[in-house]
Each structure stands twice: as structure tokens, then as C-alpha cells.
Amino acid sequence: MTDWITTPVDARVLRGALDVEATEHGVLPHRLPARARRQFPDGYLAMVEAQPSGVRVAFRTGATAVELDVLPTKTVYPGAPATPEGLYDLVVDGRLTGRTTVTGGNVRTVDMTTGSMATTPGPPGTARFSGLPAGVKDVEIWLPHRETVELIALRTDAPVEPLPDRGRRVWLHHGSSISHGSNAAGPTEIWPAVAAARGGVELVNLGLGGNALLDPFVARALRDTPADLISIKIGINLVNTDLMRLRAFVPAVHGFLDTIREGRPEVPLLVVSPILCPIQEDTPGPLAPDFSGRQLSFRALGDPAERALGKLTLNVIREELARITAQRAAEDPNLHYLDGRTLYGEADFAELPLPDALHPDTAAHRRIGERFAEHAFHAKGAFAADND
């Protein structure tokens, strides 16, 4: 029999969440603050912001056994291949040492053609880890990046204390489903987590699947969140939703950057354009799911000729982001630009193609994260330690 010690799960043992909501079962981490959550009607955005990409339960302990009771909400898409079970990654003193899944939980069914959702209730489950090394250590349990997870109880066989400040810089990142984690296998394998580990920084990931749309409430969240480094990766969702034309895009980018600079005027700010995505390089959106093959893929429905009418493509967005950042950098020396094809370009697509024509797989996530770290955190990069 194990003599368990129960520790309340609250903001003191959570990293990477901007808000923590009390629920019937425990607490629910959010990646957007309450004020922002009141400002959008989109049920899909409500779902993805509550999926804890980059969020981890973090503590210091001498425990050799850990249990975390949770109520996950797992998402299924009719007509698409089954979504793999969400993984809970155990990181001890910076090293991935365990991985598990949790059975049970709610099931949310999302119709990709209509956007409608329905949830079937299910029971809680437990993520269990044993055989941790003896002695005091820093422990992080990275939560599944594609499942909503209500946290109920944390049990250990030794006392727990909140993880102390380790002197690391805080990196705040915003992006699309690729930054959210898309098809990466586990939460420590999404590219921002890979880059953060290589850069020795604390990650706050505001990658929001399908929702990197220059929303003002996201800009305010970036402005109001304490951070030493900020990056925004924008473009792909604006094209595949066909949300705006060039006339609206340019001032929207300026407004987004202006809002961030209201609260963080001198923080290194890196603007990253889209990685290579052949179906949208020169073809406008909208994008639609394609169920005709053996696996789900996506196709663009726009006409390349519509670019002359102001419709956006990835190449148009890259050109404009490069121009806008160069213009602003004349008065903002801490503003930087990175072409996303530096992270994943034509040679990478040939070697590691996008399985569904839109999202990278685990191997491509690793490459993108490693490349980002090489460019952003090296001695002359936007996030070099001596640039602060």
C-alpha cells in the first residue's frame, strides 16, 4: 500500500496556462483569459483554447510515484480516422522519462462540414507514473495538447512544493494549429515545446488550432501576459478561412503589433510567416476537408486568379509581413521577421510531406522546432540572451 499525499491542483503547480477555472470536478486550465473568452462566439475556438497545449503540472518533490486524476474530453471527427489517445508526458529534470494515456472521459463529436458539436459524458481516469528516480527533482506532467483536461487531484508518495523560479526567460508564442501541435504524437513533441527545450526557456503556448486570425482579444492577451520573448506565427488560417482581403490584412497586422507594443514596447518580438504548404502557396481559400481518399486531407477551393482581387495566399502574406516588419523595424529595433520556409520548405516537404496536405507530422514538428531554436536562440538571433 502506498501512503499517498494529495496536493491541490491550482495555479501554483500549473505552468503555461493564463487562467484556471473551477469546475464541478476540479479545475480547467485555459490558454486565454476570461475577458477574451467572453469576446468570441466561436465554439471551436472555445474548444481549442481549453486544450492545454504546452500546459504542464509542475512541482518539486522526492516522490517516486505520481498519480494525476483527470476528466479528459476527447474529440472525434465523423468520417475522419480515429484521433489517437492523448498522451501525458512525464519530464523529470528536463528529460522525458515516462508517457501514459488515460481511459474514459467525455467524447466530443465535431462535424467538420458544419462545425456542429455534441458531447457524451464519461468517467474520470488516472495518469499513473512509478519508478521515478530517488531524491529531490523537478517534475512536469505535460498534458495532452489535443484534449480538454479537467484536473481533479494530484497524489504523490512524498511531499510536493511548487516548482521554484529557475531563472529561465518566458517565451510567449501565438500561432495556428501547427503551433498548437496538429499531428505531433505527444505534448513534448509539438514544435514550440521542442524549441523551448533547446532554448532553455519557459513556454506559454497560445497556438490556437484554426484561430490565428489577428483577433484583437488575442493581441491584448499577448500584451498583458508577462513575457521576456514574444513570437507570432500568422498567415495560414487567414488564407484557409478566406477571412479577409489584402486591404484589411495590412492594417490588421499593424493593429495587432501596435496592441502588443502598448504593453511590451521593448520585448523581442518575432514575426514568423507560414511554413511551406503547397495547396495554398498561390491558391486562395477557403479550405475544405477531403474525405475521398484513404485518409483525411484538405484542398483549397479558391482560384489563383482571385489574387488580383485582393484575396490572400501564403506568398502574398509572406511578402506583406516582410514589408511590414522591415518598415516598422526602422523605429522598433526589437522587431524581427523570419520566413517560415526557413523552418520547413520545399526540400523538407519532399522528405517529410504533410500527411493531410496541411499539418506536419511528429518528425516535421521536431525539425521545425530545432530550426526555430537555431535561428531564434543563437548568438545573433532575435531571442539571443544578450539581446534582452
N, C-alpha and C positions, 0 to 999 in steps of 0.2 A: 504494500500500500504506500502511495506517495502522499506525503504531507504537503498539500497544496497551499500556496499563499495566493489569494485573489487580490489583484490590483485594479482599481477603477480605470477604465479606458476613457480618457478625456484628452483635452488639448495638450496636457503636459507630456504625454507619451506618443503624440502624433507629430509627424513631420510631413510637409508637403500639402497640407490642407489649409484653405483660407478661412474655413468656418466649420463648426461642429454642431450638428443639430441633434437634440434629444428626441428619441423616438420611443415607441411603445416597447421595443425590445432592448434598446441600448442607445448608441449614438451613431449618427451617419455623417461621415466626412463629406464636405463639399469643397469643390475647387473654384467656385465663385462665391462671393459674399452674398449675404441675404438681400442686400439692396439690389444687387444685379439680378438675382433670381426673381425679383418682383417685376422686372422690366422686359421680360420676353414671354410671348405666348406659346412658344415652340416646345411641344412635349418631348421632341427628340433631343433638343439642347438640354432640357431638364434631366433627361436620362444620362447623357454623356458627361455633363459636368459632375454628376454624382458618382460616376465610375472613377475609382480612386487611382488613376494613372499617376505613378510617382509617389503616391501616399504610402507611408510606412509607419508601423507601430515600432517605436524606437526607445530603447532603455538600456541601462547598465545593470548587470546582475552577475552573480556567481552561479546561477541556475544551470543544471544540466538537462532539464526537461521543461518544455513550454507548451501550453495549450491556449488556443485562442478560439472562443466560441463566437460564431458569426451567423448572420442570416443573409446569405447571398441572394441576389436576384439575377438570374441567368437569362440571356436573351437568345431567342431563336427566330430565324427568318424563314418562313414557309417558302419552299421552292429552292432554297439555298442549302449547301452542305451544312451538316451539323457543326455548330460552333464548339471548338474544343473546351474542355473543362478549364475554368480559371485556375491559375497556379498561385500559390503562396510561396514566396521565395524567402528563405532564411539566410540572412547575411550576418556573419559573426566577424567582428573586427575587420570589416571591409571585404570579406571573402564569402562567396556563395557556398554554403555548406549543406543546405537542405532545400527540399521542394516537395510540396504536397498539394492535394486538392481537397475539397470539401463536398461531400454528398448532400443531397437535399436542397432546400432553398426554394424561393419563388421562381416562377418561369414567366418571363415577359415575352409575348409573341408580337413581333413587329412585321407588318405587311409593307414590304419595300416599294410596292407600286402605289399605295395610298397613304402610307405613313401612319396608319391606324395602329393602336397598341391595345393589348389586353393582358392582364396579369393573373396568373393562377397561383394562389398561396401554397407555400410548402414549409417544411420544418427547418429549424436551425441545424447547424452542424459544427464540427470542431476541426480546426487545423492543429495537428499534433507534431511536435518535434522532440526527439530524445537523443541522447548521446552527445550533447553539446560538450565541448571541452571544459575541463575543470578550471576554476579561477574566475576572477572578475573580468568581464568582457563587455564590449558594446554589441548589442543585438538589435537587428532590424528585421521586421517581418514586412516585406513588400507585398501589398495587397494586389489582387488581380486587376489588371488595367482595363478589362472589358466587362466586368461585372460590378453591379452596385453591391456594396457590402456594409451591412449594419453590424457594428462591433458590440458584442454583448458582455464578454468577460475575458480577462487575461489571467491565466494561472501559471505559476512557476513553483519550483521546489526550493527556491531561495528568494530572499527579498529583492525588490526591484526599485530602482530610482530613475528619475528622468535622465535621459542622455545629456550630459553637460555640453556646453558650448565648446566645440573642438577647434575653434578659430578658423573655420572654413568660410569662404565667401558664399553668399547666397546667390544662385543663378535662377532667375525667373524667366521662363520661356513660354511663349504662346505660339500655337500653330494649329494645323488641321488634324485629320485622323492619322496621318503619318507620324506627327509628333505625339499624338495620343497613344500610338502603339500599333495600330492597324493589325497586321498579320504576324507580329512578333509572338514567339511562343510564350514567353514569360515576362513578368513585370520588370525584371532587371535586364531584359534583353531589348527593350524599346530603345531607340537610338538616343533620346535625351539621357536615359539612365547610363548608357554606355559612355557617352561623352562626359557626363558628370563624374563618373568614377575615374576616368582618365584625367580629368581636370582638377580633381580633388576639391569639388565644390558641393554645396548642399542644393539639391534640385527642388524647385517648385514648378511643377509642370501644368501649364494651362493649355496644353494641347487638347482641343475640343473637336472630336470627330464630326466632320461636316459643317463646322461652325467657326472657321477662321474667316470672318466676314466683315472685319473692320467695325464691329459693333461698338458704340460709344461706351456701353457699360463694361466691356472688356478692357477698353483703354483706361477707364477710371480704376478698374481693379489693378491693372499694371501700375498705374500712377500711385495708388495708395498702399501697395504691398511693399514692405521694406525689402530691399534687394541691393546687392552690390553690382550685379550684372543683369542686363535685360536683353533678350532677343525676341524678335517676332518673325515668324516664317509665314508669309502670306502669299496668296495667289491662286492655288489650285481650287479652293472652294468657291472663290468668286467666279471662276470660269465654269466649273461644273454645275453650279446652281443658276448660272446666267443671271446673276443678281443685279448687276449694274453695267452701265456703259462707260467708256473711257472718260466722258465728261464728268461723271460722278466719281469715278475711281480716283482721279488725281487729287481733288480736294479732300476726299475721304481719307486718303493716306496722310496728307498734311495734317488734317484734323486729329487723326489717331496719334501721330507723333507729337503734335502740339500738346495733347492731353497728357501723354506720358511725361513730357518735359515740364509740365506745370508742377509736378511733384518730385520729379527726379531729373533736375536740369543738367547734372554733370555725370550721372552714372553712364558707364559704357553701354551704348545701345547699338545692337547689331541687327540690321535688317537683312533677312535671308529670302531670296526669291525661290520659286519652286524647283524641285528636282526634275529631272527629265521624265516626261510622261507622254509618249508618242501620240496617243489618241487625242491629246489636247494642245500639242505644241502650236499648231496653226489652225485648229478647228475649234470654234466656239462651242459652248454648252447650249442647252443643258445636257447633263449626263443621265443615262438610263441604265438600269440593270439589264443584263442579257442572260436569260436562262436557257438559251438554245443549245449550248454545249454541255460537256460533261461536268463542268463546274461553273459557278457564277463568275461572270466577267462584266465589264462595263463598256459602253460605247457612247461616243459623243453624237448628239443629234443636230448640231449646228452646221452651217455652211461656211467654209473658209472665206467665201466672197463677202460675208457679212462683217468681216473685219473693217472694211471700208466704211461701214455704217456705225462704227464705234464699238462693236462687240469685242469682248476681251478674249484673248488667247494667252497661253503661257508666255510666248515670245513677246507679245505686247506688254504684258505685266513686267517681265524682266527688264525690257527697255525703259519703261517708265520708272520702276523702282531704282534702277541705276542712275537715271537722270535726277530724280527727286532727291536721293541721298547725296549725290555729288553737289547739287545746288545748296542743300541745307548744311552740308559739312563745312562749307566756307565760313559759316558762323557757329558751327557746332562741331568742334574737333573730336568729340567723343562719340560721334555718329559714324557708323561703319556699314558697309554693304558687302554681302557675299552672294555670288551667283550660285544657286542651288545645284547647278550641273557640276560644280566642283565637288559636291558631295556624292552625286550619283548622276552620271552622264551616259553617253552613248556606249562607251566600252563596258561600263557596268551593266547596262541594260542587256547587252549581248551575252554577258557572263551570268548575270543574276536577273533574269527578266521578271517583270511584275506579274505575279501569278494570275491576278484578276484584271490585268491591264491598268491598274490604278495604284495598288498598295504594295510596298516592298515586303519580302518575307524576312525571316529571322536573320539570315546571313546578310541580306542587304541592309537591314537595320544596324547590324554590327559595323558594317563598312561605313555607313553614313555617320554613325556616332564617332567612330575612330577618325574619320576625315574631319568632322566638325572640331573635335578636340585638337587635331593637328593645326588647323587653321585659326581657331579662336584662342586657344590657350598657349600657343607657342610664344617665344620671346617677343616677336613683333606683331602678334595677333591682337584683335580687338579686346580680348579678355586677359591679356598678359598681366601677371601680378603687378609689375612695376608701372602699369598704365593707370592704376587706380588713383 
